[in-house]
């Protein structure tokens, strides 16, 4: 894992270094997701996935899982990590 220091500008803008843009295959109008709490943040590129392609991988989905996946597909892994922890 690498560390990169990025400066936030006056209007809240930041420029991602070229190595990050290339590694994440980002171009103009690409979206990045910030998942954060009081301890810190996870930053990752937003990828469009089809939920139907993954549905049923862990058995029949429950109603709450379908609702959750429709709201924000990027957070599906975090939801399942909490649900099936242990």
C-alpha positions as CSV (number, residue, x, y, z in Angstrom):
1,X,0.0,0.0,0.0
2,X,1.3,3.5,-0.9
3,X,0.8,6.8,0.7
4,X,0.2,10.0,-1.3
5,X,-0.2,13.5,0.1
6,X,-2.8,15.7,-1.7
7,X,-3.5,19.3,-0.9
8,X,-7.1,20.6,-0.6
9,X,-7.5,23.9,-2.4
10,X,-9.6,26.9,-1.4
11,X,-12.8,25.7,-3.0
12,X,-12.4,22.1,-1.7
13,X,-10.8,20.8,-4.9
14,X,-8.0,18.3,-5.0
15,X,-5.9,16.9,-7.8
16,X,-5.2,13.2,-7.8
17,X,-1.7,12.3,-8.8
18,X,-1.3,10.7,-12.2
19,X,-0.3,7.3,-10.8
20,X,-3.6,7.1,-8.9
21,X,-5.7,8.1,-12.0
22,X,-3.9,5.5,-14.1
23,X,-4.2,2.7,-11.5
24,X,-7.9,3.4,-11.0
25,X,-8.5,4.1,-14.7
26,X,-10.1,7.5,-13.9
27,X,-10.9,10.0,-16.6
28,X,-12.8,13.2,-16.7
29,X,-16.2,12.9,-15.0
30,X,-15.2,9.6,-13.2
31,X,-16.7,9.4,-9.7
32,X,-14.9,8.6,-6.4
33,X,-16.6,7.4,-3.3
34,X,-15.6,8.6,0.2
35,X,-16.6,6.2,3.0
36,X,-15.8,7.8,6.3
37,X,-16.4,8.0,10.0
38,X,-14.6,9.7,13.0
39,X,-11.7,7.3,12.7
40,X,-10.8,7.9,9.0
41,X,-11.9,7.3,5.5
42,X,-11.7,4.9,2.6
43,X,-11.5,6.4,-0.8
44,X,-12.2,4.3,-3.9
45,X,-13.3,4.7,-7.5
46,X,-17.0,4.2,-8.1
47,X,-17.5,1.2,-10.4
48,X,-20.9,0.5,-12.0
49,X,-21.8,-3.1,-11.3
50,X,-24.9,-5.1,-12.1
51,X,-26.4,-6.4,-8.9
52,X,-28.2,-9.2,-10.8
53,X,-24.8,-10.6,-11.9
54,X,-23.9,-11.1,-8.3
55,X,-27.3,-12.0,-6.8
56,X,-27.6,-15.5,-5.4
57,X,-23.9,-15.9,-4.8
58,X,-24.6,-16.4,-1.0
59,X,-28.0,-18.0,-1.4
60,X,-31.4,-16.4,-1.8
61,X,-31.2,-12.7,-1.0
62,X,-33.5,-11.4,1.7
63,X,-35.7,-8.4,1.2
64,X,-33.4,-6.0,3.1
65,X,-30.4,-7.1,1.0
66,X,-32.3,-6.3,-2.2
67,X,-33.4,-2.9,-0.9
68,X,-29.9,-2.1,0.3
69,X,-28.3,-3.1,-3.0
70,X,-30.6,-0.9,-5.0
71,X,-29.8,2.2,-2.8
72,X,-26.0,2.0,-3.1
73,X,-24.3,-0.9,-4.9
74,X,-20.9,0.3,-3.9
75,X,-21.7,-0.5,-0.2
76,X,-22.8,-4.1,-0.7
77,X,-19.4,-5.6,0.4
78,X,-19.5,-3.6,3.6
79,X,-23.1,-4.7,4.3
80,X,-22.2,-8.4,3.8
81,X,-19.0,-8.1,5.8
82,X,-21.0,-6.9,8.9
83,X,-23.9,-9.4,8.3
84,X,-21.7,-12.5,8.0
85,X,-18.9,-11.5,10.4
86,X,-17.8,-14.1,12.8
